[in-house]
Amino acid sequence: MSKVDDKARIVPVEDDDEPDDWDKRIFSTGCSVEQTKMNDCYFEKRDWRQCSKEMEAFRECWKRKGNDQRTQTKDA
């Protein structure tokens, strides 16, 4: 194997510590903790019906922080 082949295999690792656009949007809502708990529940149980407490906590935080007005969300 030549040294050219070795260099072609080196792939720079992207620093994942920096918040991406999704993280920035979630942090801006003021409900990132509730959102993380809700997602963790779903990934653990794979059934949204079993995460109703976490979803309700997120919904209450969303309203308390005024995100309905900020994002023009309509309550369903």
Backbone as XML, in Angstrom:
<?xml version="1.0"?>
<chain id="A" units="angstrom">
  <residue number="1" name="MET">
    <atom name="N" x="0.860" y="-1.180" z="0.000"/>
    <atom name="CA" x="0.000" y="0.000" z="0.000"/>
    <atom name="C" x="0.898" y="1.232" z="0.000"/>
  </residue>
  <residue number="2" name="SER">
    <atom name="N" x="0.566" y="2.203" z="-0.809"/>
    <atom name="CA" x="1.396" y="3.405" z="-0.902"/>
    <atom name="C" x="0.979" y="4.419" z="0.146"/>
  </residue>
  <residue number="3" name="LYS">
    <atom name="N" x="1.835" y="5.386" z="0.356"/>
    <atom name="CA" x="1.530" y="6.449" z="1.322"/>
    <atom name="C" x="0.358" y="7.301" z="0.837"/>
  </residue>
  <residue number="4" name="VAL">
    <atom name="N" x="0.141" y="7.398" z="-0.452"/>
    <atom name="CA" x="-0.991" y="8.155" z="-0.992"/>
    <atom name="C" x="-2.292" y="7.512" z="-0.540"/>
  </residue>
  <residue number="5" name="ASP">
    <atom name="N" x="-2.356" y="6.179" z="-0.571"/>
    <atom name="CA" x="-3.544" y="5.468" z="-0.119"/>
    <atom name="C" x="-3.802" y="5.710" z="1.363"/>
  </residue>
  <residue number="6" name="ASP">
    <atom name="N" x="-2.744" y="5.729" z="2.164"/>
    <atom name="CA" x="-2.883" y="5.978" z="3.599"/>
    <atom name="C" x="-3.465" y="7.359" z="3.858"/>
  </residue>
  <residue number="7" name="LYS">
    <atom name="N" x="-3.003" y="8.342" z="3.151"/>
    <atom name="CA" x="-3.481" y="9.709" z="3.352"/>
    <atom name="C" x="-4.932" y="9.855" z="2.923"/>
  </residue>
  <residue number="8" name="ALA">
    <atom name="N" x="-5.352" y="9.131" z="1.916"/>
    <atom name="CA" x="-6.736" y="9.213" z="1.435"/>
    <atom name="C" x="-7.709" y="8.673" z="2.478"/>
  </residue>
  <residue number="9" name="ARG">
    <atom name="N" x="-7.243" y="7.797" z="3.343"/>
    <atom name="CA" x="-8.117" y="7.197" z="4.355"/>
    <atom name="C" x="-8.302" y="8.084" z="5.577"/>
  </residue>
  <residue number="10" name="ILE">
    <atom name="N" x="-7.493" y="9.075" z="5.751"/>
    <atom name="CA" x="-7.599" y="9.960" z="6.907"/>
    <atom name="C" x="-8.771" y="10.912" z="6.683"/>
  </residue>
  <residue number="11" name="VAL">
    <atom name="N" x="-9.744" y="10.812" z="7.563"/>
    <atom name="CA" x="-10.940" y="11.643" z="7.469"/>
    <atom name="C" x="-10.987" y="12.524" z="8.711"/>
  </residue>
  <residue number="12" name="PRO">
    <atom name="N" x="-11.070" y="13.820" z="8.521"/>
    <atom name="CA" x="-11.138" y="14.682" z="9.702"/>
    <atom name="C" x="-12.412" y="14.422" z="10.494"/>
  </residue>
  <residue number="13" name="VAL">
    <atom name="N" x="-12.277" y="14.415" z="11.812"/>
    <atom name="CA" x="-13.413" y="14.201" z="12.695"/>
    <atom name="C" x="-14.033" y="15.559" z="13.000"/>
  </residue>
  <residue number="14" name="GLU">
    <atom name="N" x="-15.349" y="15.635" z="12.804"/>
    <atom name="CA" x="-16.056" y="16.883" z="13.073"/>
    <atom name="C" x="-16.298" y="16.999" z="14.569"/>
  </residue>
  <residue number="15" name="ASP">
    <atom name="N" x="-16.046" y="18.183" z="15.127"/>
    <atom name="CA" x="-16.250" y="18.421" z="16.550"/>
    <atom name="C" x="-17.748" y="18.497" z="16.817"/>
  </residue>
  <residue number="16" name="ASP">
    <atom name="N" x="-18.265" y="17.534" z="17.583"/>
    <atom name="CA" x="-19.695" y="17.451" z="17.825"/>
    <atom name="C" x="-20.123" y="18.213" z="19.073"/>
  </residue>
  <residue number="17" name="ASP">
    <atom name="N" x="-19.191" y="18.897" z="19.739"/>
    <atom name="CA" x="-19.527" y="19.637" z="20.946"/>
    <atom name="C" x="-20.241" y="20.944" z="20.650"/>
  </residue>
  <residue number="18" name="GLU">
    <atom name="N" x="-20.095" y="21.444" z="19.447"/>
    <atom name="CA" x="-20.725" y="22.707" z="19.078"/>
    <atom name="C" x="-22.209" y="22.486" z="18.809"/>
  </residue>
  <residue number="19" name="PRO">
    <atom name="N" x="-23.071" y="23.348" z="19.341"/>
    <atom name="CA" x="-24.504" y="23.198" z="19.065"/>
    <atom name="C" x="-24.801" y="23.479" z="17.592"/>
  </residue>
  <residue number="20" name="ASP">
    <atom name="N" x="-25.621" y="22.614" z="16.998"/>
    <atom name="CA" x="-26.029" y="22.832" z="15.618"/>
    <atom name="C" x="-27.306" y="23.678" z="15.602"/>
  </residue>
  <residue number="21" name="ASP">
    <atom name="N" x="-27.861" y="23.898" z="14.417"/>
    <atom name="CA" x="-29.055" y="24.746" z="14.302"/>
    <atom name="C" x="-30.221" y="24.187" z="15.108"/>
  </residue>
  <residue number="22" name="TRP">
    <atom name="N" x="-30.390" y="22.861" z="15.105"/>
    <atom name="CA" x="-31.476" y="22.236" z="15.871"/>
    <atom name="C" x="-31.312" y="22.537" z="17.360"/>
  </residue>
  <residue number="23" name="ASP">
    <atom name="N" x="-30.109" y="22.325" z="17.885"/>
    <atom name="CA" x="-29.847" y="22.595" z="19.302"/>
    <atom name="C" x="-30.133" y="24.050" z="19.641"/>
  </residue>
  <residue number="24" name="LYS">
    <atom name="N" x="-29.702" y="24.955" z="18.792"/>
    <atom name="CA" x="-29.917" y="26.379" z="19.047"/>
    <atom name="C" x="-31.406" y="26.702" z="19.105"/>
  </residue>
  <residue number="25" name="ARG">
    <atom name="N" x="-32.190" y="26.100" z="18.209"/>
    <atom name="CA" x="-33.641" y="26.355" z="18.220"/>
    <atom name="C" x="-34.271" y="25.814" z="19.495"/>
  </residue>
  <residue number="26" name="ILE">
    <atom name="N" x="-33.878" y="24.616" z="19.906"/>
    <atom name="CA" x="-34.447" y="24.025" z="21.123"/>
    <atom name="C" x="-34.040" y="24.836" z="22.351"/>
  </residue>
  <residue number="27" name="PHE">
    <atom name="N" x="-32.773" y="25.250" z="22.433"/>
    <atom name="CA" x="-32.327" y="26.055" z="23.574"/>
    <atom name="C" x="-33.071" y="27.384" z="23.627"/>
  </residue>
  <residue number="28" name="SER">
    <atom name="N" x="-33.392" y="27.952" z="22.480"/>
    <atom name="CA" x="-34.061" y="29.249" z="22.450"/>
    <atom name="C" x="-35.498" y="29.176" z="22.973"/>
  </residue>
  <residue number="29" name="THR">
    <atom name="N" x="-36.088" y="27.977" z="23.018"/>
    <atom name="CA" x="-37.452" y="27.841" z="23.534"/>
    <atom name="C" x="-37.487" y="27.914" z="25.048"/>
  </residue>
  <residue number="30" name="GLY">
    <atom name="N" x="-36.350" y="27.655" z="25.697"/>
    <atom name="CA" x="-36.323" y="27.608" z="27.157"/>
    <atom name="C" x="-36.818" y="26.280" z="27.703"/>
  </residue>
  <residue number="31" name="CYS">
    <atom name="N" x="-37.072" y="25.315" z="26.828"/>
    <atom name="CA" x="-37.623" y="24.024" z="27.241"/>
    <atom name="C" x="-36.738" y="22.860" z="26.799"/>
  </residue>
  <residue number="32" name="SER">
    <atom name="N" x="-35.445" y="23.093" z="26.722"/>
    <atom name="CA" x="-34.555" y="22.039" z="26.227"/>
    <atom name="C" x="-34.496" y="20.848" z="27.182"/>
  </residue>
  <residue number="33" name="VAL">
    <atom name="N" x="-34.590" y="21.084" z="28.476"/>
    <atom name="CA" x="-34.557" y="19.983" z="29.443"/>
    <atom name="C" x="-35.790" y="19.096" z="29.259"/>
  </residue>
  <residue number="34" name="GLU">
    <atom name="N" x="-36.952" y="19.727" z="29.144"/>
    <atom name="CA" x="-38.195" y="18.973" z="28.954"/>
    <atom name="C" x="-38.190" y="18.228" z="27.618"/>
  </residue>
  <residue number="35" name="GLN">
    <atom name="N" x="-37.645" y="18.857" z="26.593"/>
    <atom name="CA" x="-37.581" y="18.227" z="25.279"/>
    <atom name="C" x="-36.657" y="17.016" z="25.306"/>
  </residue>
  <residue number="36" name="THR">
    <atom name="N" x="-35.540" y="17.128" z="26.002"/>
    <atom name="CA" x="-34.611" y="16.005" z="26.113"/>
    <atom name="C" x="-35.250" y="14.840" z="26.863"/>
  </residue>
  <residue number="37" name="LYS">
    <atom name="N" x="-35.957" y="15.138" z="27.954"/>
    <atom name="CA" x="-36.635" y="14.082" z="28.709"/>
    <atom name="C" x="-37.697" y="13.398" z="27.857"/>
  </residue>
  <residue number="38" name="MET">
    <atom name="N" x="-38.425" y="14.180" z="27.065"/>
    <atom name="CA" x="-39.455" y="13.629" z="26.200"/>
    <atom name="C" x="-38.831" y="12.704" z="25.144"/>
  </residue>
  <residue number="39" name="ASN">
    <atom name="N" x="-37.763" y="13.146" z="24.517"/>
    <atom name="CA" x="-37.094" y="12.316" z="23.510"/>
    <atom name="C" x="-36.476" y="11.069" z="24.131"/>
  </residue>
  <residue number="40" name="ASP">
    <atom name="N" x="-35.854" y="11.219" z="25.312"/>
    <atom name="CA" x="-35.263" y="10.065" z="25.984"/>
    <atom name="C" x="-36.326" y="9.014" z="26.299"/>
  </residue>
  <residue number="41" name="CYS">
    <atom name="N" x="-37.486" y="9.466" z="26.733"/>
    <atom name="CA" x="-38.586" y="8.556" z="27.025"/>
    <atom name="C" x="-38.973" y="7.783" z="25.765"/>
  </residue>
  <residue number="42" name="TYR">
    <atom name="N" x="-39.132" y="8.491" z="24.669"/>
    <atom name="CA" x="-39.527" y="7.823" z="23.431"/>
    <atom name="C" x="-38.470" y="6.811" z="22.982"/>
  </residue>
  <residue number="43" name="PHE">
    <atom name="N" x="-37.205" y="7.203" z="23.019"/>
    <atom name="CA" x="-36.157" y="6.290" z="22.568"/>
    <atom name="C" x="-36.056" y="5.061" z="23.468"/>
  </residue>
  <residue number="44" name="GLU">
    <atom name="N" x="-36.405" y="5.223" z="24.747"/>
    <atom name="CA" x="-36.380" y="4.095" z="25.668"/>
    <atom name="C" x="-37.578" y="3.171" z="25.462"/>
  </residue>
  <residue number="45" name="LYS">
    <atom name="N" x="-38.768" y="3.761" z="25.295"/>
    <atom name="CA" x="-40.006" y="2.968" z="25.258"/>
    <atom name="C" x="-40.547" y="2.726" z="23.855"/>
  </residue>
  <residue number="46" name="ARG">
    <atom name="N" x="-40.135" y="3.543" z="22.885"/>
    <atom name="CA" x="-40.581" y="3.422" z="21.491"/>
    <atom name="C" x="-42.103" y="3.492" z="21.340"/>
  </residue>
  <residue number="47" name="ASP">
    <atom name="N" x="-42.738" y="4.244" z="22.237"/>
    <atom name="CA" x="-44.191" y="4.391" z="22.198"/>
    <atom name="C" x="-44.561" y="5.715" z="22.861"/>
  </residue>
  <residue number="48" name="TRP">
    <atom name="N" x="-45.001" y="6.672" z="22.055"/>
    <atom name="CA" x="-45.324" y="7.996" z="22.598"/>
    <atom name="C" x="-46.405" y="7.931" z="23.673"/>
  </residue>
  <residue number="49" name="ARG">
    <atom name="N" x="-47.291" y="6.941" z="23.584"/>
    <atom name="CA" x="-48.377" y="6.840" z="24.568"/>
    <atom name="C" x="-47.842" y="6.614" z="25.978"/>
  </residue>
  <residue number="50" name="GLN">
    <atom name="N" x="-46.663" y="6.039" z="26.082"/>
    <atom name="CA" x="-46.060" y="5.794" z="27.393"/>
    <atom name="C" x="-45.250" y="6.992" z="27.885"/>
  </residue>
  <residue number="51" name="CYS">
    <atom name="N" x="-45.259" y="8.074" z="27.129"/>
    <atom name="CA" x="-44.488" y="9.275" z="27.490"/>
    <atom name="C" x="-45.400" y="10.481" z="27.702"/>
  </residue>
  <residue number="52" name="SER">
    <atom name="N" x="-46.631" y="10.226" z="28.099"/>
    <atom name="CA" x="-47.597" y="11.323" z="28.218"/>
    <atom name="C" x="-47.187" y="12.347" z="29.275"/>
  </residue>
  <residue number="53" name="LYS">
    <atom name="N" x="-46.567" y="11.913" z="30.384"/>
    <atom name="CA" x="-46.125" y="12.872" z="31.414"/>
    <atom name="C" x="-45.045" y="13.792" z="30.861"/>
  </residue>
  <residue number="54" name="GLU">
    <atom name="N" x="-44.102" y="13.211" z="30.126"/>
    <atom name="CA" x="-43.016" y="14.009" z="29.554"/>
    <atom name="C" x="-43.543" y="14.963" z="28.487"/>
  </residue>
  <residue number="55" name="MET">
    <atom name="N" x="-44.496" y="14.489" z="27.689"/>
    <atom name="CA" x="-45.073" y="15.363" z="26.652"/>
    <atom name="C" x="-45.855" y="16.512" z="27.278"/>
  </residue>
  <residue number="56" name="GLU">
    <atom name="N" x="-46.583" y="16.223" z="28.334"/>
    <atom name="CA" x="-47.348" y="17.266" z="29.011"/>
    <atom name="C" x="-46.417" y="18.286" z="29.665"/>
  </residue>
  <residue number="57" name="ALA">
    <atom name="N" x="-45.320" y="17.833" z="30.266"/>
    <atom name="CA" x="-44.347" y="18.757" z="30.869"/>
    <atom name="C" x="-43.752" y="19.666" z="29.796"/>
  </residue>
  <residue number="58" name="PHE">
    <atom name="N" x="-43.451" y="19.117" z="28.618"/>
    <atom name="CA" x="-42.926" y="19.927" z="27.523"/>
    <atom name="C" x="-43.974" y="20.927" z="27.056"/>
  </residue>
  <residue number="59" name="ARG">
    <atom name="N" x="-45.212" y="20.479" z="26.906"/>
    <atom name="CA" x="-46.301" y="21.358" z="26.454"/>
    <atom name="C" x="-46.511" y="22.514" z="27.438"/>
  </residue>
  <residue number="60" name="GLU">
    <atom name="N" x="-46.489" y="22.221" z="28.736"/>
    <atom name="CA" x="-46.664" y="23.268" z="29.744"/>
    <atom name="C" x="-45.506" y="24.260" z="29.712"/>
  </residue>
  <residue number="61" name="CYS">
    <atom name="N" x="-44.291" y="23.748" z="29.574"/>
    <atom name="CA" x="-43.129" y="24.633" z="29.479"/>
    <atom name="C" x="-43.248" y="25.519" z="28.250"/>
  </residue>
  <residue number="62" name="TRP">
    <atom name="N" x="-43.628" y="24.920" z="27.124"/>
    <atom name="CA" x="-43.770" y="25.648" z="25.854"/>
    <atom name="C" x="-44.716" y="26.841" z="26.025"/>
  </residue>
  <residue number="63" name="LYS">
    <atom name="N" x="-45.864" y="26.582" z="26.669"/>
    <atom name="CA" x="-46.841" y="27.655" z="26.868"/>
    <atom name="C" x="-46.338" y="28.675" z="27.888"/>
  </residue>
  <residue number="64" name="ARG">
    <atom name="N" x="-45.743" y="28.188" z="28.981"/>
    <atom name="CA" x="-45.243" y="29.069" z="30.039"/>
    <atom name="C" x="-44.184" y="30.038" z="29.513"/>
  </residue>
  <residue number="65" name="LYS">
    <atom name="N" x="-43.366" y="29.588" z="28.599"/>
    <atom name="CA" x="-42.294" y="30.421" z="28.032"/>
    <atom name="C" x="-42.774" y="31.301" z="26.885"/>
  </residue>
  <residue number="66" name="GLY">
    <atom name="N" x="-44.063" y="31.203" z="26.528"/>
    <atom name="CA" x="-44.619" y="32.066" z="25.482"/>
    <atom name="C" x="-44.227" y="31.663" z="24.072"/>
  </residue>
  <residue number="67" name="ASN">
    <atom name="N" x="-43.899" y="30.403" z="23.880"/>
    <atom name="CA" x="-43.479" y="29.953" z="22.555"/>
    <atom name="C" x="-44.627" y="29.880" z="21.557"/>
  </residue>
  <residue number="68" name="ASP">
    <atom name="N" x="-45.872" y="29.768" z="22.035"/>
    <atom name="CA" x="-47.009" y="29.765" z="21.115"/>
    <atom name="C" x="-47.051" y="31.073" z="20.322"/>
  </residue>
  <residue number="69" name="GLN">
    <atom name="N" x="-46.883" y="32.191" z="21.025"/>
    <atom name="CA" x="-46.917" y="33.487" z="20.358"/>
    <atom name="C" x="-45.675" y="33.695" z="19.504"/>
  </residue>
  <residue number="70" name="ARG">
    <atom name="N" x="-44.527" y="33.295" z="20.028"/>
    <atom name="CA" x="-43.270" y="33.512" z="19.319"/>
    <atom name="C" x="-43.215" y="32.738" z="18.011"/>
  </residue>
  <residue number="71" name="THR">
    <atom name="N" x="-43.760" y="31.536" z="18.011"/>
    <atom name="CA" x="-43.687" y="30.690" z="16.813"/>
    <atom name="C" x="-45.011" y="30.620" z="16.075"/>
  </residue>
  <residue number="72" name="GLN">
    <atom name="N" x="-45.999" y="31.353" z="16.548"/>
    <atom name="CA" x="-47.343" y="31.365" z="15.969"/>
    <atom name="C" x="-47.934" y="29.963" z="15.908"/>
  </residue>
  <residue number="73" name="THR">
    <atom name="N" x="-47.737" y="29.205" z="17.002"/>
    <atom name="CA" x="-48.261" y="27.853" z="17.106"/>
    <atom name="C" x="-49.721" y="27.898" z="17.483"/>
  </residue>
  <residue number="74" name="LYS">
    <atom name="N" x="-50.493" y="27.008" z="16.897"/>
    <atom name="CA" x="-51.905" y="26.888" z="17.255"/>
    <atom name="C" x="-52.077" y="25.624" z="18.077"/>
  </residue>
  <residue number="75" name="ASP">
    <atom name="N" x="-52.766" y="25.743" z="19.213"/>
    <atom name="CA" x="-52.994" y="24.599" z="20.082"/>
    <atom name="C" x="-54.025" y="23.675" z="19.426"/>
  </residue>
  <residue number="76" name="ALA">
    <atom name="N" x="-53.652" y="22.424" z="19.259"/>
    <atom name="CA" x="-54.563" y="21.461" z="18.609"/>
    <atom name="C" x="-55.434" y="20.778" z="19.629"/>
  </residue>
</chain>
